Amino acid sequence: GQQVMQIPQYQHVQEGEDFTTYCNSSTTLSNIQWYKQRPGGHPVFLIQLVKSGEVKKQKRLTFQFGEAKKNSSLHITATQTTDVGTYFCAGRVGSWGKLQFGAGTQVVVTP
Amino acid sequence: EADIYQTPRYLVIGTGKKITLECSQTMGHDKMYWYQQDPGMELHLIHYSYGVNSTEKGDLSSESTVSRIRTEHFPLTLESARPSHTSQYLCASSDKTGGTDTQYFGPGTRLTVL
């Protein structure tokens, strides 16, 4: 079945540094979504990517969808303590398929 | 913030008890979901519903059951709680308005079974 893999599982970042987390699917996706879950909180939707090669930016966050629509990345520049949390990608196969969540990347920021 | 509510937020209960976790949304969304998540770990889909009187089991086997009698309400029931059920349970709803089909999550219920 469809699997969505995220790497790395954990990311320790010094405040001010950049980092990237990756999401890979075993099958071609119709779209991919990213969510952020703060410690003790619930996942909150960040963005959806639909088109092959699509790139979207939200302030210091840059999201990219691969040309083959099988992978995605989230790049954060100049990390801040407010970026702490777990970032989940979620991929969908077909227009009506269920969202398949990755295992998440847990981000810890050191001041 | 989305209008999706879960009660109770925290529950500590003894083994063998029957419990119902409540989830309600006021957005009129057709799709609703239940996820199980251990702290800091991945989300596991245990039940979902695409509308009234429609329920399906998710990817993770669960001893819980759900019902969807009204659009806004999607309760989850454990007939006999066990320590292995200790986890956080997240309810979510979604709607494909605008083509995004974003999932809105409730605050979760943290369940501890002694």
Boltz contact constraints between the chains, C-beta under 6 A:
constraints:
  - contact:
      token1: [A, 42]
      token2: [B, 90]
      max_distance: 6.0
  - contact:
      token1: [A, 42]
      token2: [B, 105]
      max_distance: 6.0
  - contact:
      token1: [A, 42]
      token2: [B, 107]
      max_distance: 6.0
  - contact:
      token1: [A, 42]
      token2: [B, 108]
      max_distance: 6.0
  - contact:
      token1: [A, 43]
      token2: [B, 105]
      max_distance: 6.0
  - contact:
      token1: [A, 45]
      token2: [B, 102]
      max_distance: 6.0
  - contact:
      token1: [A, 48]
      token2: [B, 100]
      max_distance: 6.0
  - contact:
      token1: [A, 101]
      token2: [B, 43]
      max_distance: 6.0
  - contact:
      token1: [A, 103]
      token2: [B, 42]
      max_distance: 6.0
  - contact:
      token1: [A, 104]
      token2: [B, 42]
      max_distance: 6.0
  - contact:
      token1: [A, 106]
      token2: [B, 40]
      max_distance: 6.0
